[in-house]
Amino acid sequence: MCCRLQDAIRKLLRDLRTRCFYRYTPPRPLEEIEADIRVIEGEIVRMLAEVMGGQAG
């Protein structure tokens, strides 16, 4: 099969999958994302403190 034909078929199938099965989910509220970031920052600071012998943050 010709390469261009194969590429065209791949593109068509990819587009069909995206159109048929993709469901948009809106992003989470910014406040929720920021809260998650704060939790992760705290975990990082605790891990750094363990590695550095209690000298972090």
Secondary structure, 3 states (H helix, E strand, C coil): CCHHHHHHHHHHHHHHHHHHHCCCCCCCCHHHHHHHHHHHHHHHHHHHHHHCCCCCC
